[in-house]
Amino acid sequence: MIIVSEECVSSILSEEDGFSAVEAVFAAMARGDAYNFPVIREAIGYADALYGFKSGFDKAGLSLGLKSGGYWPGNAEKGVPNHQSTVFLFEPDTGRLSAIVGGNYLTAIRTAAASSVSIKHLARPDSKVLGMIGAGHQSHFQVRAAVKQGSFEHVVAWNLHTEMLAALEKTVTGLGLTFEAVEREELGARADVIITITSCDEPLLMKEWIKPGTHLACMGTDTKGKMEVDPALVAAATVFTDEVAQSVSIGEAQHAVSQGLLAENAITPVGAVINGAQVGRVSQDQITLFDGTGVGLQDLAVATAVAKKAEEQGLAQSASL
Ligand code: NAD
């Protein structure tokens, strides 16, 4: 059994590692080779914490295990990140514990990988302007992963808390792109690709603001009741997702579906596009929308890749139970 520390994960796990692992596991899910087990998430009635497990099995990538963790709102005052995650991997042949992997950095990498997979497979290849709605912790990872797909030159960004935009500007200019803070309506009119990554429960982007041909990656809505874009925009777009069951229950599509604006069977798993089983974008004018809800198999796929890398580089700690 090995332990891959949080520090080790953040020093060796690249956007490319995350991208390959997530693209492969989305494809495996759509083929029926990988599936997520039911998610457990509980308010534990202590420290205001939400705690739970995401787990699954990928027969193709041989990842079996779970991510345990949650959200402790009081952690920041203690100098500890509010989100806490640890991944446990097991040998599919024997059930023995094979690795414990720090899951905090990994979560950001796998979330950004999901939207960048959607950009590769669904955005117009000539996309130049990236729109960012959100400037929190995840937004930096999102931008870094997105610029590795496509040919972005400029970022237009909006955030409710405007003081957070300066740090995002630094990340963007550090990647060699130009940056502009704009209002949301202008962002919709100018962006070719838009990533939304906020904690919000009302629409931040309206249907009539979005230009034809835009690709949206809606990444912030991962719980019942959250919302980032106008349900009419979701209904007007061709919708893709990581997992349809999550998209309609906890993802961005939950509202359009519950309001009768979008049928569940109109939502396509992005893995089916990766596999070539279903079509992705079919025209330059089509609005595509990826509903990235976040599945346990993403964590397991990336944890498996980083555990292998750590072992190969002699950076994993050996341990026994
Ligand atoms: P963060 O706390 O660092 O940042 C929160 C962001 O949301 C900031 O940009 C903030 O300004 C914005 N915000 C807060 N309240 C808002 C409101 N009422 N209206 C508009 N914007 C508001 O959080 P983070 O770690 O960057 O995560 C952002 C979101 O992404 C969270 O909702 C989180 O649950 C979600 N998330 C999703 C996945 C996934 O797989 N889909 C994975 C990780 C995080």
Residues whose N, C-alpha, C, O or C-beta is under 5 A from the ligand:
A	BS01	NAD	T111 G134 A135 G136 H137 Q138 S139 N159 L160 H161 I197 T198 S199 C200 M219 G220 T221 D222 G292 T293 G294
